[in-house]
Amino acid sequence: MLTLTAMVGWLIVVHDLWERPAGGLSGRQARLFNTATVLTLGVGAMCFYVALFALNLGAEAFLLDNGVVEDAVGHPVGFDE
């Protein structure tokens, strides 16, 4: 969760996505825009983390042999290990 928060914060700061109530923008609009920005980036980053996890799980199933892992841990292994 900390990495997700750090990534969203970094994206907002680096790309200057935080709105400030100035000019024709009211405080309520700025809060609405900032909330939408945080939620959009948060959902997007979470989707990428889920996709990365799925790719890693698929690569593990394809690349690791159960016999090698069983020898390393000393007992039969299943999906959960």
C-alpha positions as CSV (number, residue, x, y, z in Angstrom):
1,M,0.0,0.0,0.0
2,L,2.9,2.3,0.8
3,T,4.4,1.8,-2.7
4,L,1.0,2.5,-4.3
5,T,0.6,5.7,-2.4
6,A,4.2,6.8,-3.1
7,M,3.7,6.1,-6.9
8,V,0.5,8.1,-7.1
9,G,2.0,10.9,-5.1
10,W,5.1,10.9,-7.3
11,L,3.0,11.0,-10.5
12,I,1.0,13.9,-9.1
13,V,4.0,16.0,-8.1
14,V,6.2,15.3,-11.2
15,H,3.4,16.0,-13.7
16,D,2.0,18.9,-11.7
17,L,-1.5,17.4,-11.5
18,W,-2.5,19.0,-8.2
19,E,-5.1,21.8,-8.8
20,R,-5.1,24.9,-6.6
21,P,-8.1,27.2,-6.2
22,A,-6.9,30.2,-8.3
23,G,-8.2,32.3,-11.1
24,G,-11.6,31.0,-12.2
25,L,-11.3,27.7,-10.2
26,S,-13.2,27.5,-6.9
27,G,-12.1,25.6,-3.9
28,R,-14.9,23.0,-4.4
29,Q,-13.8,22.4,-8.0
30,A,-10.2,22.1,-7.1
31,R,-11.1,19.4,-4.4
32,L,-13.3,17.6,-7.0
33,F,-10.5,17.6,-9.6
34,N,-7.9,16.5,-7.1
35,T,-10.1,13.7,-5.8
36,A,-10.7,12.5,-9.3
37,T,-7.0,12.6,-10.1
38,V,-6.1,10.6,-7.0
39,L,-8.8,8.0,-7.6
40,T,-7.9,7.6,-11.3
41,L,-4.2,7.2,-10.7
42,G,-4.8,4.9,-7.7
43,V,-7.1,2.6,-9.7
44,G,-4.7,2.6,-12.6
45,A,-1.7,1.8,-10.5
46,M,-3.5,-0.9,-8.7
47,C,-4.5,-2.5,-12.0
48,F,-0.9,-2.5,-13.1
49,Y,0.2,-4.2,-9.9
50,V,-2.5,-6.9,-10.4
51,A,-1.3,-7.4,-13.9
52,L,2.3,-7.6,-12.8
53,F,1.4,-10.2,-10.1
54,A,-0.5,-12.3,-12.7
55,L,2.5,-12.1,-15.1
56,N,4.9,-13.2,-12.4
57,L,2.6,-16.0,-11.4
58,G,2.4,-17.2,-15.0
59,A,6.2,-17.0,-15.4
60,E,6.7,-18.9,-12.2
61,A,4.4,-21.7,-13.4
62,F,6.2,-21.9,-16.7
63,L,9.8,-21.6,-15.5
64,L,10.1,-23.3,-12.2
65,D,10.1,-27.1,-12.0
66,N,8.3,-28.6,-9.0
67,G,11.1,-31.1,-8.5
68,V,13.7,-28.4,-8.0
69,V,11.5,-26.5,-5.5
70,E,10.7,-29.7,-3.6
71,D,14.5,-30.5,-3.3
72,A,15.1,-27.0,-2.0
73,V,12.4,-26.9,0.7
74,G,12.5,-30.6,1.6
75,H,8.8,-31.4,1.1
76,P,6.2,-31.7,-1.6
77,V,5.0,-28.4,-3.0
78,G,1.8,-27.2,-4.4
79,F,0.3,-24.0,-5.9
80,D,0.3,-22.1,-2.6
81,E,4.1,-22.5,-2.2
